[in-house]
Amino acid sequence: MKAFMAVLIVFNSPLWPIGENPIPGDPYIIINKKTNLLAYIDDNEIRNVYPVGTGKSEELTPEGEFTITVKAKNPYYRKRDIPGGSERNPLGSRWIGFDAKGTNGREYGMHGNSNPASIGHYVSAGCVRMYEKDVQELYNYVPLGTKVLIVSTDRTFEQLAIEHGALTKVTKAPQTTS
């Protein structure tokens, strides 16, 4: 009986998402390409809103609901053979990869960057760029298994979060931090 209970506890944790939607209170991320903003939701509240940079063209940053599958500090940039921690590394100090288009979190993700002026613009090859301090903060908050919703819409973060099960009530969204 004790072994059975331990299994239930493990599978009911936020690290093991159940179903397609989060359980209200679980961490959740919404990225709106239309506004180039990212909302971090946790414990049934919008905790923070961050400015981001997204794809140069509409189709480059994929839309849909994904799952964070990889997290890395000082990620290696394979395309140009740039080691993690290098000032030349366009991925910055953190990588939070999600499973878009069957890539297992290795090609699409949220990351810092070596060009802070790109934040708020349509500049990437598909990833979501963040200010270094913002991606470091988000990296510490979100566990593997966190759901990420990417859309391009005029709808509010509150509306989207309620629709996707990340919020059960309307909360006042915080102002962007950067």
C-alpha positions in Angstrom: 0.0 0.0 0.0 2.8 2.5 0.8 4.5 1.9 -2.6 1.1 2.6 -4.3 0.7 5.9 -2.4 4.2 7.0 -3.3 3.5 6.5 -7.0 0.3 8.5 -6.8 2.1 11.4 -5.1 4.8 11.4 -7.8 2.3 11.4 -10.7 0.2 14.1 -9.2 3.1 16.6 -8.9 3.5 19.6 -11.4 6.5 17.8 -12.9 4.2 15.2 -14.3 1.5 17.1 -16.2 -1.9 15.4 -16.3 -3.9 15.7 -19.4 -3.6 18.5 -22.0 -4.3 21.4 -19.6 -2.6 22.4 -16.4 -4.3 21.9 -13.0 -5.3 25.4 -11.8 -2.4 26.6 -9.6 0.3 24.8 -11.7 2.9 27.0 -13.4 1.9 28.1 -16.9 3.4 30.4 -19.6 1.5 32.3 -22.2 3.4 34.1 -25.0 1.5 36.5 -27.2 3.3 37.1 -30.5 1.1 40.0 -31.4 2.2 42.0 -28.3 5.6 40.3 -27.8 4.8 39.7 -24.2 5.1 36.6 -22.0 2.9 36.0 -18.9 4.1 33.7 -16.1 1.2 32.3 -14.2 1.5 30.3 -10.9 -0.7 29.5 -8.0 -3.8 30.8 -9.8 -2.3 34.3 -10.4 -0.4 36.1 -13.1 2.9 36.6 -11.4 4.8 38.5 -14.0 4.7 39.8 -17.6 7.9 40.0 -19.5 8.7 41.7 -22.9 10.1 39.2 -25.5 11.3 39.1 -29.1 9.8 36.5 -31.4 10.1 35.2 -35.0 11.1 37.5 -37.9 8.0 36.2 -39.7 4.6 35.0 -38.3 5.3 31.3 -39.0 8.8 31.1 -37.4 7.7 31.0 -33.8 5.2 28.1 -33.7 1.8 28.5 -32.2 0.0 26.0 -30.0 0.4 24.5 -26.5 3.8 22.9 -25.7 5.6 21.4 -22.8 9.0 22.5 -21.3 11.3 19.5 -21.8 14.8 20.9 -21.4 16.4 23.5 -19.2 20.1 24.5 -19.4 22.4 27.0 -17.9 25.0 28.5 -20.2 23.7 26.6 -23.3 26.0 25.6 -26.1 25.0 27.2 -29.5 25.3 24.3 -32.0 24.6 26.2 -35.2 27.8 28.3 -34.9 29.8 26.2 -32.4 29.8 28.8 -29.7 30.4 27.5 -26.1 28.0 28.3 -23.3 29.0 31.3 -21.3 30.6 33.1 -24.2 29.7 36.8 -24.7 29.2 35.9 -28.4 26.6 33.2 -27.6 23.2 34.5 -28.9 21.4 32.2 -26.5 22.5 34.0 -23.4 22.8 32.4 -20.0 19.6 30.2 -19.9 17.7 27.9 -22.2 14.1 26.8 -21.5 13.2 24.5 -24.4 9.8 23.3 -25.3 8.6 20.5 -27.6 7.3 22.4 -30.6 7.2 20.5 -33.9 8.6 17.3 -32.4 12.0 18.9 -31.5 12.0 17.7 -27.8 13.0 21.2 -26.6 16.3 21.3 -28.5 15.3 23.8 -31.3 12.6 26.0 -29.9 12.8 27.7 -26.5 12.9 30.8 -24.4 16.4 32.1 -23.9 18.5 35.1 -23.0 20.4 36.8 -25.7 23.5 38.9 -26.6 21.4 41.7 -28.2 19.0 43.3 -25.6 17.9 45.8 -28.2 16.1 43.0 -30.0 13.5 42.5 -27.2 10.1 43.7 -28.2 10.7 43.1 -31.9 10.2 40.4 -34.5 13.8 39.3 -34.9 14.4 35.6 -34.1 14.6 32.4 -36.2 11.7 31.1 -34.1 12.8 31.2 -30.5 11.5 33.6 -27.8 14.2 36.0 -26.7 14.2 37.5 -23.3 16.3 40.0 -21.3 19.0 38.1 -19.3 17.6 39.1 -15.9 14.1 38.0 -17.0 15.1 34.6 -18.4 17.2 33.9 -15.3 14.2 34.7 -13.1 11.8 32.6 -15.2 14.3 29.7 -15.3 14.2 29.5 -11.5 10.4 29.5 -11.4 9.4 26.9 -14.0 9.9 23.2 -13.6 10.2 20.7 -16.5 6.7 19.8 -17.6 5.3 23.3 -17.5 2.9 24.1 -20.3 3.6 26.9 -22.7 0.9 28.5 -24.9 2.0 30.5 -27.9 -0.6 32.6 -29.7 -1.1 35.8 -31.7 -4.2 37.4 -30.5 -5.9 40.5 -29.1 -7.3 38.5 -26.2 -6.0 39.2 -22.7 -3.7 36.9 -20.7 -6.5 36.5 -18.2 -9.0 35.3 -20.9 -6.4 32.9 -22.4 -5.4 31.5 -19.0 -9.0 30.8 -17.9 -9.8 29.2 -21.3 -6.8 26.9 -21.0 -7.3 26.0 -17.3 -4.3 28.0 -15.9 -6.6 30.4 -13.9 -9.9 29.8 -12.2 -10.5 33.5 -11.5 -9.6 36.9 -13.0 -6.7 38.6 -11.5 -5.1 42.0 -12.2 -2.1 41.4 -14.4 1.1 43.0 -13.3 2.9 45.5 -15.4 5.8 44.3 -17.5 9.1 44.2 -15.5 11.7 45.4 -18.0 
